Amino acid sequence: MQTIKFEVFPEFFIVADTFGNPEDKPVIFLHGGGQTRHSWGDSAKTIASNGYYSIALDARGHGDSSWSESGSYNIEDLGKDLKEVIKQLGKKPALVGASMGGLTSLIAEGESEISISSAIILVDIAPKTEQKGIERIFAFMASNKHGFASIEEAAESVSAYLPNRTKPKDHSRLEKNLRLRADGRYYWHWDMKMLELWKSITPDQQIKHETRMYQAAKNLKVPTMIVRGGMSDVVSEKVMAEFLDEVPHVRSVNVSDAGHMVAGDSNHAFTNAVLDFLKEVY
């Protein structure tokens, strides 16, 4: 593994962990809101071992990437970062995007006159989502803004939020998503300004957003697959069916024992689904 930085704007950096040979076909992993590049489990590493160059990014405002002082966290801002990373990469990558990362991929590719990627894999995200699932995510993110007294307390909070997931005995991966501050407490390593921006979206703005996302999906010219968590409360079976009806060229895979956090809930099944798709489209 190698950790690298992409300077997407002057003194503004996107940090990534890379796995494999840079000469191989690139696959960029984009995490969901409130996560970091460490959220992919072993997926990036495993896919690299199968002959790809894996690049797991920290989105702006997350992890070790730069945080925006002005709170510039709109989908356009995330898309510009992605396009600049791809430009510096010099190759068209496959994009694997979970939730926020999937929407970023959808807009960046679907609104580009010339394709910037070779394939897109949307991980439990669609142009339209179940509002109750989104509200549950927001509630979890907002509930921990005062931090945790210990790593173990953070682990208990995650377990309460993800009751279907087996509690890990090793908290080293969780620790990578937290930062110990001067007050002696652990905090999630992402910018709270982002949550404030998301929660300020009005119902009318949300409808416009969904229309825009659907249009971007219909414009996709690269092979596209959606991987849904079978127990997801964000992309329900109904939402998935509506998406596939509107955009019939998109392929779908269901990971039955996973929720919205597909890669974390069922890493092996998720990784195999991605590998099968990549082998076919490449």
N, C-alpha and C positions, 0 to 999 in steps of 0.2 A: 504493500500500500504506500502511496505517496500523497501528501497533502499539498495542494497548489492553490494559487490565487489568480483570479481573473480580474483585471482592473477594467470595469465596465464603463466607468466615468472617472474623471480625474480624482484620485484619492478615494475612490469608492470601489470596494472589492467584494467579489463573490468567491467564497472559499469552497473547495471541493476535495473530497477524498477520491483518489483514482486507483483502479485495480487493473492489472493486465498490461498488455503491450499497446502503446500508443499507435502502432501501425495497424492494429486490428480495427474492425468496424466499431464505431463508438455508440454507446448507449448512455444517455443522460437520465439520471434519476432525480425527480423533483418531488420533494416531500409535501405533506399537507400543512395547513395552518397550525402554528403552535408546536410543530415538530422541528427536527433538525436532520442533517444528512445521516445521522446515526440510526434513524428510524427504520431503515430498510433491512435490518437484521443482517443475514448473510447473503441476501439476494445479489447485491452488486458483486460481491466476491465470487459467488458461485457462477454467475453469468460470465464473469471475466475468465474463469477457469475453463469455460467452454468456447473460448476463442474470440471474445469481445473485449473492448476497452470500456470499462465501466467508470462513469463519472457521477458521483453522488454530490449534489450541490446543497449548500445552505442558502436558502432564499434570503433576499435582503430583509433585515429586521429579525433574522433568526440565527441562532448559533454564533459562529465566528465571522459571518459576513457583516458588511457594514450596515449600520442602522441609520435610517433617514431622520435627520433632525427636524425636517419639515413634515414628517408623517406621510411621505409619498409612498403609499402602499396599495395604490389601485392596480387593477389587473394589467393596465397599460405599462405601469412601472416594472412590474414583474416580467412582462413580456419583452420589454426593451433589454432588461438584463439577460434574459435567455438568448435573445437574438445576438447580442454582443458576444456572449460566451461561444455560441455556434460559429460566429464570424471568426473569432480567434482560433477556434478549433480547426477550421479550414475544411471540415467534412460535414456531410449531412447525417446527423445521428438519429437513432431511434429514440423517441421520448417516452419515458415511463413516468407518468404523473399521477400522484395520489391527491384526491380532493383539490385543494388550492393549486397544487402542481399540475393536476390534470386540466383545470380550467385555464391555467397559464399556457399550457401546450396547445389547447384547443384554439385560443385566441391568437397566439403567435403564429400558428400554422394556418388556421382557417381564414385569417384576415391578411395573409401575405399574398402578393401577386405571384411570387415565385416560391415554390416549396422550400422550406428551410430544414425539413426533416425527411427521413426515409420511411418512418412508420411512427404511429402513436398508440400507446397503450394507456387507456384511462383506468385508473384504479378506484373503483367505487365512487365515481362521480359522473354526472350527466348534466345537460343544460338546465334541467329542472330537478329539484330535490325535495325531499320530505321536510317541511319546516320544523316539525317536532324534533327530528334528528339533528338539524342544524342548531336549534335552540338548546338541545342537550349538550352539544359541543361547546357552545358559548358559555353555558352555565358552568361547565367544568373549568374552562379557561379563566373565567372571572372569579371563581371561588378560591383560587389559590394565589391571588395577587399579593398577599402578605407573606408568601413563602412558607417554608416548612422548617421545623426544628431539626429534622434529620432526614437522611436518605430514606430510612425506613418509613417515616411518616409520609413521604412523597409516594413511596411504593404502595402504601395502604390506600392512598387517595386514588391512584391509578387502578388498583384492584377493585375499588368500589365503583369506578367508572366503567371498567371492563370486566364484569363478573364472569363472563364466559371464558376468559383467558386464564390459563394455569399460572399461579404465582411463581415467578422465577426465584431461585435460591440465590442467584448472583445478581447484584444490582449495579454492576459496572457499566452496563449499557445505559441504564437509567441515569446514572451519575453524569454521563456525558451530555445529557440534556438539561442539566441543572448547573447553577453557578452559586458558589458560596460568597456572600457579600460581607461587607464590613460589620454588619449587625449580627453576624453569626448564623444567619438563616439561609436556607437554600431556595433559589428562585428558578422557575423555568426560564430558559435563555431565549426569550423572544420579546419583542417590543410591544408593550401594552397599547401603544397608539394604534396598532393594527386592529385590535379587538374593538376599540372605540370607533374606528372607521367602519368596520363591518356592521356593528350594532346600530349605526346611524342611518343605514340604508332604509328608505321608506318602501312601502308595498308597491307604489308606482315605479320606483327605481328598480325594484326586484323584477317586476314584469318586463321592463325594458331590457334588463340584464339577461333574463331567460330567452327573450326573442333574439337578442344578439348572439347568445351562445348557440342557439339552434341554427342560426344562419351560418355561423362559423363552422359548425359540424357538417352542414350540408355542402359547404365549400371544400371540405377536405378531399384532397386528391391522392393522399398516401394511404397505404393499408392501415386500418384502424381497428382496435379491439377494445372492448370494455370488460374489465374483470370485476364482477360484483361479489361482495360478501353475502353469502346466503342468509345471514342473520342481520344484514344491514338495516338500520333505521333511517339512513340518509338516502340510499337508492333502493327503494322497494321494488318488488316484482312489477308493480303497476308502472312505476316511473321508468324502469328498464324497458318494459314493453312499449311504452309511448315513445321512448327514444329510438328504439329499433324500427318502429313503424315510420317515424319521421325521417330517419337516416338509415335506410335498409342496407347500405354497403358496409355498415359497421358490424363486426363479428362480436360475439359475446361468450363469456365463460363465467360459470357460477362456482365459487369456492364455498361449498356448503357449510363448513364449520367455522366460517369467519364472519366478523362483523364489519364495521366501516374501516377499521384498521387492518385491512386484509393481509398485508405483508407481515405484520406483527402477530396476527392471530393464527395464521396458517402459512408460515414462511415457505415450507417445502412445496406445498401444492401451488402456491402463488408463483414461486420461482419456476417450477416446471411448466406452468401455463405460459409464462413469458418466454421461456426458452423455446417451447414448441412453436410459438408464433414467430419469433425472430428467425428460427431456422427456416421456416416456410417463406417469409417475406424477403429474407436476404438470399 
